[in-house]
Amino acid sequence: MDATPFELLERIAQTVIPLVAIVGLGYLYARRAHTDMSVANRINMDLFCPALIFSVMSAESFELVAHAELAIGAAIIVLGSGLLVWPVCKVLGVQPKTFVPPMMFNNSGNLGIPLIVLAFGEYALPAAVVMFLVENLLHFTVGAYIMDHRTHPMTLTRNPMILATALGLVWSLLEIPLPAVIHTPIDMLGQIAIPLMLFSLGVRMTSIDFTNWKPGLWGAILSPATGLVIAIPLAMAMDLTQTQTAYLILFGALPPAVLNYMVSERYNQEPQQVASIVLISNMASLAVIPLVLAFVL
């Protein structure tokens, strides 16, 4: 993509500044007033995100086969990051159950979807959603197994996002037309998901704990590093378009998902340390993401 340095800087600013603005607003609001996002986050996970997933996958313009290679690439990045980081845990003196999941499961929802859409336009939304679905599915399967080997696969059937994905796949494969009177309200609900994710991320940043700053700092370095070490040669090896290559590299550079903290809290796996890893890494991404955008745009 040929562009002057000024045009490149302008495009990076147009991508990053809206993200920072909404995250910053969430942070500032939560600093001024006690803000409990637990209910809003639960509604987002149970309703708005599934609505976004189904809205995108049931759209006439969505072609599942066109994103198959991106889905495979995203899965390789997620799983490969875990394999690279696992032996490093002993050197760092941290438990693999604490450190490995945040390095594997990146912020492809809160940050990845809006980042890719702002950088490449609305037509990039299906690709961003597909990579988010891959990461999310692996988080609820492989991630749950890492935390507890006794996790039963049937628990997936109760996850609204997995159900929305399955229904969306059926709708897409059968090419069933969805009446506008049904699609419009589902689409409107889905549009709430992305800004709410960003605002919630800002609120969560008020609770950052620097007591565990060392694992957080290592996470901020290793999370994008392992993802990019895999994503860049992988994108070159796969038969991807220039735009798809950019999507995959951006996906590899994303910081850990906030969901890692919620999962660690559920399994009582050093949640404060995981919170430090997640939040310091997301703060560091404000410097990493513009550099990666300059590389791919």
URRA-V503413 format. One record per backbone hydrogen bond with DSSP energy under -0.5 kcal/mol. CO is the residue of the C=O (numbers start at 1). NH is the residue of the N-H. E is the energy in kcal/mol with one decimal. If there is no record, write none. Layout:
BEGIN
co->CO nh->NH e->E
co->CO nh->NH e->E
END
This chain:
BEGIN
co->4 nh->8 e->-2.4
co->5 nh->9 e->-2.5
co->6 nh->10 e->-2.5
co->7 nh->11 e->-2.2
co->8 nh->12 e->-2.4
co->9 nh->13 e->-2.6
co->10 nh->14 e->-2.4
co->11 nh->15 e->-1.3
co->12 nh->16 e->-3.0
co->13 nh->17 e->-2.3
co->15 nh->19 e->-0.7
co->16 nh->20 e->-2.7
co->17 nh->21 e->-2.8
co->18 nh->22 e->-2.0
co->19 nh->23 e->-2.5
co->20 nh->24 e->-3.1
co->21 nh->25 e->-2.2
co->22 nh->26 e->-2.1
co->23 nh->27 e->-2.2
co->24 nh->28 e->-2.9
co->25 nh->29 e->-2.6
co->26 nh->30 e->-2.1
co->27 nh->31 e->-1.6
co->28 nh->32 e->-1.4
co->29 nh->33 e->-2.1
co->34 nh->36 e->-0.5
co->35 nh->37 e->-0.8
co->37 nh->41 e->-3.3
co->38 nh->42 e->-2.0
co->39 nh->43 e->-2.5
co->40 nh->44 e->-2.4
co->41 nh->45 e->-2.4
co->42 nh->46 e->-2.4
co->43 nh->47 e->-2.7
co->43 nh->48 e->-1.3
co->44 nh->49 e->-3.2
co->47 nh->51 e->-2.2
co->48 nh->52 e->-2.3
co->49 nh->53 e->-2.7
co->50 nh->54 e->-2.7
co->51 nh->55 e->-2.5
co->52 nh->56 e->-2.2
co->53 nh->57 e->-2.5
co->54 nh->58 e->-2.2
co->56 nh->59 e->-0.7
co->59 nh->62 e->-1.4
co->62 nh->64 e->-0.6
co->63 nh->67 e->-0.6
co->64 nh->67 e->-1.4
co->65 nh->68 e->-1.4
co->67 nh->71 e->-2.2
co->68 nh->72 e->-2.1
co->69 nh->73 e->-2.7
co->70 nh->74 e->-2.7
co->71 nh->75 e->-2.1
co->72 nh->76 e->-2.2
co->73 nh->77 e->-2.1
co->74 nh->78 e->-2.3
co->75 nh->79 e->-2.5
co->76 nh->80 e->-2.7
co->77 nh->81 e->-2.1
co->78 nh->82 e->-1.3
co->79 nh->83 e->-1.8
co->80 nh->84 e->-2.2
co->81 nh->85 e->-2.0
co->82 nh->86 e->-2.1
co->83 nh->87 e->-0.6
co->85 nh->88 e->-1.0
co->85 nh->89 e->-1.1
co->86 nh->89 e->-0.9
co->87 nh->91 e->-0.6
co->88 nh->92 e->-2.2
co->89 nh->93 e->-1.3
co->89 nh->94 e->-2.1
co->95 nh->98 e->-1.2
co->95 nh->99 e->-2.3
co->96 nh->100 e->-2.5
co->96 nh->101 e->-0.5
co->99 nh->103 e->-1.0
co->100 nh->103 e->-0.7
co->100 nh->104 e->-1.5
co->101 nh->104 e->-0.6
co->101 nh->105 e->-3.0
co->104 nh->106 e->-1.0
co->105 nh->257 e->-2.6
co->106 nh->108 e->-2.0
co->107 nh->111 e->-1.3
co->107 nh->112 e->-2.5
co->108 nh->113 e->-0.9
co->109 nh->113 e->-0.6
co->109 nh->114 e->-0.6
co->111 nh->115 e->-2.2
co->112 nh->116 e->-2.5
co->113 nh->117 e->-2.3
co->114 nh->118 e->-2.6
co->115 nh->119 e->-2.1
co->116 nh->120 e->-2.4
co->117 nh->121 e->-2.5
co->121 nh->124 e->-1.9
co->122 nh->125 e->-1.9
co->124 nh->128 e->-2.2
co->125 nh->129 e->-2.6
co->126 nh->130 e->-2.3
co->127 nh->131 e->-2.0
co->128 nh->132 e->-2.0
co->129 nh->133 e->-2.6
co->130 nh->134 e->-2.1
co->131 nh->135 e->-2.3
co->132 nh->136 e->-2.7
co->133 nh->137 e->-2.8
co->134 nh->138 e->-2.3
co->135 nh->139 e->-1.9
co->136 nh->140 e->-2.0
co->137 nh->141 e->-0.7
co->138 nh->142 e->-0.8
co->138 nh->143 e->-2.3
co->139 nh->144 e->-0.7
co->141 nh->145 e->-2.0
co->142 nh->146 e->-2.3
co->143 nh->147 e->-1.8
co->144 nh->148 e->-2.4
co->148 nh->151 e->-2.0
co->152 nh->155 e->-1.9
co->153 nh->156 e->-1.9
co->154 nh->157 e->-1.2
co->155 nh->158 e->-1.4
co->156 nh->159 e->-1.8
co->158 nh->160 e->-0.6
co->159 nh->163 e->-2.4
co->160 nh->164 e->-2.6
co->161 nh->165 e->-1.9
co->162 nh->166 e->-2.5
co->163 nh->167 e->-2.6
co->164 nh->168 e->-2.4
co->165 nh->169 e->-2.6
co->166 nh->170 e->-2.1
co->167 nh->171 e->-2.4
co->168 nh->172 e->-2.6
co->169 nh->173 e->-3.0
co->170 nh->174 e->-2.4
co->171 nh->175 e->-0.8
co->171 nh->176 e->-1.5
co->177 nh->179 e->-0.6
co->179 nh->182 e->-1.6
co->179 nh->183 e->-2.8
co->180 nh->184 e->-2.6
co->182 nh->186 e->-1.4
co->183 nh->187 e->-2.9
co->184 nh->188 e->-2.4
co->185 nh->189 e->-2.1
co->186 nh->190 e->-2.2
co->187 nh->191 e->-1.7
co->188 nh->192 e->-0.5
co->189 nh->192 e->-1.1
co->189 nh->193 e->-0.6
co->190 nh->193 e->-0.9
co->190 nh->194 e->-0.6
co->191 nh->195 e->-0.6
co->192 nh->196 e->-1.7
co->193 nh->197 e->-2.3
co->194 nh->198 e->-2.0
co->195 nh->199 e->-2.5
co->196 nh->200 e->-2.5
co->197 nh->201 e->-2.0
co->198 nh->202 e->-1.8
co->199 nh->203 e->-2.0
co->200 nh->204 e->-2.5
co->201 nh->205 e->-1.4
co->203 nh->206 e->-1.4
co->204 nh->207 e->-1.6
co->205 nh->208 e->-1.2
co->208 nh->210 e->-0.6
co->209 nh->212 e->-0.7
co->210 nh->213 e->-1.2
co->212 nh->216 e->-1.4
co->213 nh->217 e->-2.7
co->214 nh->218 e->-2.5
co->215 nh->219 e->-2.5
co->216 nh->220 e->-2.1
co->217 nh->221 e->-1.4
co->218 nh->222 e->-3.2
co->219 nh->223 e->-2.4
co->221 nh->225 e->-1.4
co->222 nh->226 e->-2.8
co->223 nh->227 e->-1.5
co->224 nh->228 e->-2.7
co->225 nh->229 e->-2.4
co->226 nh->230 e->-1.4
co->227 nh->231 e->-3.0
co->228 nh->232 e->-2.3
co->230 nh->234 e->-1.8
co->231 nh->235 e->-2.9
co->232 nh->236 e->-1.6
co->233 nh->237 e->-2.0
co->234 nh->238 e->-2.1
co->235 nh->240 e->-0.5
co->238 nh->240 e->-1.8
co->241 nh->245 e->-2.3
co->242 nh->246 e->-1.7
co->243 nh->247 e->-2.2
co->244 nh->248 e->-2.4
co->245 nh->249 e->-2.2
co->246 nh->250 e->-2.4
co->247 nh->251 e->-2.4
co->248 nh->252 e->-2.0
co->249 nh->253 e->-1.2
co->250 nh->254 e->-0.5
co->251 nh->254 e->-1.0
co->255 nh->107 e->-3.4
co->257 nh->260 e->-1.4
co->258 nh->261 e->-1.3
co->258 nh->262 e->-1.1
co->259 nh->263 e->-2.6
co->260 nh->264 e->-2.4
co->261 nh->265 e->-2.2
co->262 nh->266 e->-1.9
co->263 nh->267 e->-2.0
co->264 nh->269 e->-2.8
co->265 nh->268 e->-0.6
co->268 nh->270 e->-0.8
co->270 nh->274 e->-2.0
co->271 nh->275 e->-2.7
co->272 nh->276 e->-1.8
co->273 nh->277 e->-2.1
co->274 nh->278 e->-2.8
co->275 nh->279 e->-2.7
co->276 nh->280 e->-2.3
co->277 nh->281 e->-1.7
co->278 nh->282 e->-2.0
co->279 nh->283 e->-2.1
co->280 nh->284 e->-2.4
co->281 nh->285 e->-1.5
co->283 nh->286 e->-1.2
co->284 nh->287 e->-1.9
co->284 nh->288 e->-1.7
co->285 nh->289 e->-2.9
co->287 nh->291 e->-0.9
co->288 nh->292 e->-2.1
co->289 nh->293 e->-2.8
co->290 nh->294 e->-2.2
co->291 nh->295 e->-1.2
co->292 nh->296 e->-2.1
co->293 nh->297 e->-2.6
END
